[in-house]
């Protein structure tokens, strides 16, 4: 199919479809040059297959989408993406409702088909499709994605940017002040903590003013979500180092109701120790059981100290937390006074499309004007 015979972006014959296994591999092979990170292309292809059976993705949790010309005899993939079905909560009018949130990832158009609007057409089709996709047990009231091409492209298609900030600490222990007191968390510790976190989140949403004009939303930080991140981490670590990290986070305090904990994940863009600054440990989720307790800054600082130790051990250049609240910022600055909050404008821009029914909801209205997002942290990324 040459450029002359390519369909126009607004062609009625363009439609969404689900790729065959061969088409999935073709897409992974083409996007691997950009997204394989520290892996070889062969290892990247194995990772993508491996992740199909990871928590959150298996049993229909992941759906692959492609944009094709339904009239063509030789089907070409003009653009594609994938969605992960996530559990979420929406609080409005005094009620907390369980809903579906679809996380969109891996939006990609092959180089030979770029510049013709196929990516935009893909997203135009995806919006209405997701409103009813996998909604047999709960409605889909919003979807999210994380843009690496700035804020404008996806906003034009209905996914509006939310605050996308982070604070970073260099993963060099001799450059920071250590605060002791944290204890390591292992994989077996996480299920109970995730369940506790969900209970706290539901309580937080239930306590909101029932007369609030805007709904408040949250992606549930459940064990499937956390283990999906860890499955990615463990695969890459095993490929690079022949072993997987066992420490998954840290906690301080032992009294239930007074504890503070976090989970993290390591992301490698290179295995070259001279380029470790390209690698990042992300705090996936930070939980403070008693936000009013004294000494929260120091408690969080002790968790960050453990994160920095692990990050340095595993070749990370920094520890980063998304959209930190004031106690987390203060904790980071206890360890590294130069730490400042960075507001991202191009990469990892958190975007949300509201699918719910609000009287004044409008596709031209920013999602930040339509709803409030609680727990806008790295765990929600996909």
N, C-alpha and C positions, 0 to 999 in steps of 0.2 A: 504494500500500500504506500504510494508515494504521497508527497505533501499536497499534490493537486487533488487527490481523491480522498483526503482526510475529511471527515465531517466537520461542519462548523460547530462552535461551542453550543449554540442554541438548537442544534439539530434534534428533531423529534425522535430520531432513531437511537440516540444515546440513552443508555439506561444503566442502572446498577445491576450487578450480577455477583455471584459468589465464584471465586476462582477454583479451577481444578488444582490438584496437587502440582501438576507441571507448571501451571501459571503462578502458583505461590513461589515455587523455586526460582522461576524466572524473575519475579519481582524482587525476591531476597537477593538474588545475584546482582541485580542492577543497583539496588539501594545499599548493598553491602559496602561499596566503595566509600560511602558517606558515613554509615552507621556501625561498621564493624569494630570501631575503636581499636583496642590492642589485639584483637583476634585476627587470625588469618581468615581469608574468605571461606575456606573449607570449614573452619571451626565456627565461624559465624552462621553458616547454613545449618550446622549441627545444633547450635544453640537455639535457633529459631524453631527447629523441630522439637527440641527438648522442652522449650517453654510452652508448647501446645498442651503438655500434660502437667504443667505447673499449677499450683493452687491459683485460683481466680480464673485461669484460662480453660482448664479442663471441663469436661461435661457441659459443653456448650457455652462456657463463659466468654470465649473469644469468638468473634465473627470476622471473617475477611470479606472485604468489599472491593469490587473493581468497576470501572466505568468502561463500557464497551459499546460498539456499534451493533445493534441488533439486526441490521440489514446486511452486514458484511458476511461473506462466506468464510473468510479467513479471519477469525476473531483476534483482534489486537487489544491489549490492555493500555488504555490511554492514561489512566491514573488509578490509584488504589489507596486503601487505608485499612485499618482494623479497629474493631471496637471491643472493649472489655466491659462486661456487665458488672456493675458495682452496686452494693447495697448503700442506700443513702436515706437521709431523714429530712423532712420538711416540717417546720413549725409555723403554724398560722392559725389565728383565731382561737388560740388556746389548745390546739390539738397538735400532736406530734405524729406524723404519718410516715410509715415505711414506704419508700419509693425505689424506683430503679434510676440509676445514673449511668449513662454510657460514657466511658472514657475513650476518646478517639486518639489513636496513635498511628505512627508510620504513614502519614500522608505523603504520597510520593507519585511523581509523574516521571516516566522514563525520559532521559535527555532528548531523545529523538522526537518526543511529542510535546516538548515545552514551548511556551510562548504562544499557545493557541487557545488558552482559557479552559483546558480540560480539568485542571485542578479546581478552578472555581466552579465548574459545572458539577464536579464530584460533590463538593460541599453543598451546593444548591440542592442536590438530590438527597444528600444525607440528612439534612435537617428534618424534613417531614417524615422520612423513613424511620428515624429513631424515635419519633413520638409514640409509635405503636409497636416498636420492635421489642420482643421478649417481655411483654407487659401482661402475660396471662395471670400473674399473681400480684402484681403491683404496677401502678402507673409509672411512666417515665416523665418526670417533671423538669429535668434539666440534663444537659450533657456538657462535658468539659473536654478541653484539649490544651496542649502546651506548645505554643508557637515558637519556632526558632527563626522566623522571618519577620519579626516585628509585630506590631499591633493592628495594622490596617487591613491586611488581606482577610483575615478571619472575621474581623469586625464587620466587614462589608457583607459577609455571608451569615451573620447572625450570632457569632461567638465573640462576645465583647470582653475586652481585657479587664482583669481584676488586679488588685495590688500584687506586684511581682517583685518583691524585695528580698534581700538576704543579708546576713552578716557572716563574715568569714574570719577564721583564725588560722594562721599558718601552722602546719603540722610539723613543727620543729620544736621539740621540748626545751631546748636551750634558749629559745626566743620568747618563751611565755612563762608566766608565774603559775605554778601548779597549785591546785587546791585539792586536798585529799578528802576521802570520805565515801567515794563511790564504790560500788561492788558490781562485778560483771554479771550480765544476763546472758543465758544460753538459750538455745532453741526451745528446750523443754520448759522454760520459764514463761514463754510468751503467751500461750493460750489464755491462761488465767488473767494475765495483765490486760490483754486485749478485751476480754469480757468485762473486766472492771472498768476499763476506759469507756466502753460502749455504754455501760450503765451511767457513768458520770456524764457522758455527753447527752444522754436522754434526759437526765435530771436538769442539766443546764438549759436545754431547749424547752422543757416543760415549765421552767420558772420564768420564761420570758413574758412580757406584757401581752396578754391576749388581744389587746386593742391595737397592737403595732400594725402599721399599714403594710409593711413589707414582710414577706415570708423570710424565715431564716433557714438556711440549708446547710447540710454537712454530709460529706462522704464518710461512711462508717469505717473507722480504722480497725477492721476486723483481722483475724489471724490469716485469712486467705490473702488479704491485700499485703500484709507484712511479709508473708512467706513467698509471695510472688516476687517481691523485690529481692529477697534473699536467694531465691532460686537463680536469678540472673547473676547475682554476685558470686555465688558458689560455683556456677559453671565457669565463669571467666577466671576466677582464682585457681581453680583446678587445672585449667588449660595453661595458665601462665606459670604456676608455682607447684603444681602437683598436689595441692591440698587446698581445702576450703577453710575460711575463717570460722571459728567456733564462738567467738564472743560477738553477740548480736546487739548489745546495748549495755546500759548501766542503770543502777538504781541507788538511791540514798534513802536511808530510813527503813525501819522495820515495822513500825506501828501502822496498821491499816487505817487509812484516812489521813495519814501524815506523810506518805511517801511521795517521792519524786522520781520519775524514771524516763528513759528515752530509748528508742530503737534507732539503729543507723544502718546504712549500707555503703559499700565501697564501689566506686565507679572508676574503672581504668580506661584511659584513652591511649596509654602507652605502657610498655613493660620496661622501657629504658630508664634506669635509675637517674640518669642525668636530666630527664625531662619529667620528673615526678610532679612538678607543678601543674601538669596537665591533668592529673588525677585528683579526684575529690571524694571525700567521705561526706555523705549527706546525713543529717539528722532527719530521720523519717517522721518521727512523732515525739513530742515532748508532753508529758503528763504531770501535772501538779495536782495532787489530791486536795490539798487545802491551800487555795490561792491566797488566803489571808494570813497564813502562817509567817512568822518572822524568820528571816534567814533564808528565804527562797533563793535569793541571788547566789549565795554561797553554795547551796545545795545543787543548783544547776551548774555552777562553775565546777563542782567536783565531777559531775557527769561529763562535762566538756573536756575536763582533764583526761579522763579515761578514754574518751573518743580520740583525743589528740595522740595519746600513747599508741592506741591501736592504728590510727591513721599513719603514723610515722613507721610503725612496724611493717605495714602493708604497702608502703611506697606511695602514699598519698601526699599531695602538696598542701592540702588545706582541709579544714572541717567547715562545713557550710550549713546554716539553718535558714530555711525559707520563712519569710514573713514573721520574724520574731517579735514577741510581745516585750514590753519594757523589762521584765525580770531577766529574760534571756539576753537582751542587749547588755544589761548591766553585768550579767555573768560573763559574757564574752569579753567585756572591757576590764573585768577584774583580772583576767588571764592575759589579755593583750590590749593595753589601753588605746592603741591606735585603731582598734576595730571600729568600723562605722557601718551603718546600714546603707547598702547599695540598692538603688532602684533600677531594675533591669528594663531596657527599652527594646532589645532585639531578641535575646535568647531566653528560652523557657518562660515565655509570657503566658501566664495563667489566664485562660479564656473560658467563658461559660455562656451557654445558650439556654435561655429559660423556655421550656416547653409548656409550662403550666398555664392555667387560665386565671390571669389577674385582670381586673376590669380595665386598668390603664396600661396593660402590657402592650408593647409595640416593638416590632422588629427593629425600628430605628432608635429605640431607647436603650441606652447602655444597660447591660445586665446589672451593673452596680447600682442602678437606680431602681431595679425591679426586685432585688433580693439581697440578703446579707449572708455572707459565707463564713461559717465558723469552722476552724480547723483547716485553713488553707495552707497546708504544709506539704512537704515533699512526698509523703505517703500516697497522696492523691494522684501523683504523676503516673503517666503511662505512655 
